[in-house]
Amino acid sequence: MYDRIDLSSSEIFLKLSSGILTNNKKPILKFEEKIETYLENKKKVVALNSGTSAIHLALILSGVKKGDEVICQSFTYVASANPIIYQNATPVFIDSEKETWNICPKYLELAIKDRILKGKKPKAIIFVHLYGMPSKIDEIVKIANKYQIVLIEDAAEALGAEYKGRKCGTFGDFGIFSFNNNKIISTLGGGILICKNVKEKQRAIFLATQSRDTSVHYQHSIVGYNYRMSTGLAKIGIDQIDLLEKHVTARRSNNQLYQFFFNRIEGISVFKELNDVFFSNHWLSCILIDENITGFSREDLRLQLEKDNIESRPLWKPLHLQPVFMKYSYYGNSVCDNLFNIGLCLPSSSNLTKNDFLRITNSIKKIL
């Protein structure tokens, strides 16, 4: 379902080992420079050990503290919301809209108004570009600006995606990318925090390196974190970023193949862009199955693929349904609940071959 990284094991070992026994930061700086170039030098970035760390630092830099409320998209991976808890803040979850599967602007504004009436104006908003599909960004940014709330853009799954020709990750006050093993390109673990200026970048680096004060000896006046990306992983990233366009092309091709295959099958729809304003990297290609039409469910198809040793997965389980988050407020209807119940992620690797695709579709045909 996911990628085999485009490096041999010996190449990976050499890149890792060449960075382990040195404090040389040049590869980290070079990797950051390459990401900033990709973002057309309009933003500053900090290389970290995960996308989760990037969200955590974004919350800290946004001034989120104990007792504050942070609005978060419910239909996403748990890493989008966990850092809110790290800060002893309170998440407020929002339903999705049907077209991009991302945070619903209508319920977002409704939640903000209601929290303000309750005397708890949210300190930040975390919105996500799910499966590489850009959100309805203009509407979300307009709402954040209207109520003067910090906007954190979780583009962990959307590296290479664009909205109106502009790179996802650059619309919020802060943005994040992930280079986890399952992402569109990987550094075998890692992430990026996207900042507006040098001052924010320097503050983030300070916090990510145990908040060591300027001193001959080791001195620390505030709590810091061990969040900086390692030299070895940065070296892998330097090569991987050059493969991004190739991988985006491959993922989008996968999605086109699935669209063609399912086009004449009633009751199954492939997740795709609403119009040409949205440019998804199609990190994962997903489908929705209407059991009333097909006669079989998402789970029936998943199990059929599993019989043929083909991996597929349900869509993310909404966070407001997760045991750890069920006690928190939720605004919306049941859009993301329904997506979870009827949606399936299909094999989507950038390395998917014609034979792989034939094997997948032959397995699907068995249940059809």
Stockholm file with secondary structure:
# STOCKHOLM 1.0

chainA/1-368         MYDRIDLSSSEIFLKLSSGILTNNKKPILKFEEKIETYLENKKKVVALNSGTSAIHLALILSGVKKGDEVICQSFTYVASANPIIYQNATPVFIDSEKETWNICPKYLELAIKDRILKGKKPKAIIFVHLYGMPSKIDEIVKIANKYQIVLIEDAAEALGAEYKGRKCGTFGDFGIFSFNNNKIISTLGGGILICKNVKEKQRAIFLATQSRDTSVHYQHSIVGYNYRMSTGLAKIGIDQIDLLEKHVTARRSNNQLYQFFFNRIEGISVFKELNDVFFSNHWLSCILIDENITGFSREDLRLQLEKDNIESRPLWKPLHLQPVFMKYSYYGNSVCDNLFNIGLCLPSSSNLTKNDFLRITNSIKKIL
#=GR chainA/1-368 SS CCCCCSSCHHHHHHHHHHHHTCCCCHHHHHHHHHHHHHTTTSSEEEEESCHHHHHHHHHHHTTCCTTCEEEEESSSCGGGTHHHHHTTCEEEEECBCTTTSSBCHHHHHHHHHHHHHTTCCCSEEEEECGGGCCCCHHHHHHHHHHTTCEEEEECTTCTTCEETTEETTSSSSEEEEECCTTSSSCSSSCEEEEESSHHHHHHHHHHHBTTBCSSSSCCBSSCCCBCBCCHHHHHHHHHHGGGHHHHHHHHHHHHHHHHHHHTTSTTEEECCCSSTTEECCCSSEEEEECHHHHSSCHHHHHHHHHHTTCCCEECCCCGGGSTTTTTSCEESCSHHHHHHHHEEEECCCTTCCHHHHHHHHHHHHHHC
#=GC SS_cons         CCCCCSSCHHHHHHHHHHHHTCCCCHHHHHHHHHHHHHTTTSSEEEEESCHHHHHHHHHHHTTCCTTCEEEEESSSCGGGTHHHHHTTCEEEEECBCTTTSSBCHHHHHHHHHHHHHTTCCCSEEEEECGGGCCCCHHHHHHHHHHTTCEEEEECTTCTTCEETTEETTSSSSEEEEECCTTSSSCSSSCEEEEESSHHHHHHHHHHHBTTBCSSSSCCBSSCCCBCBCCHHHHHHHHHHGGGHHHHHHHHHHHHHHHHHHHTTSTTEEECCCSSTTEECCCSSEEEEECHHHHSSCHHHHHHHHHHTTCCCEECCCCGGGSTTTTTSCEESCSHHHHHHHHEEEECCCTTCCHHHHHHHHHHHHHHC
//
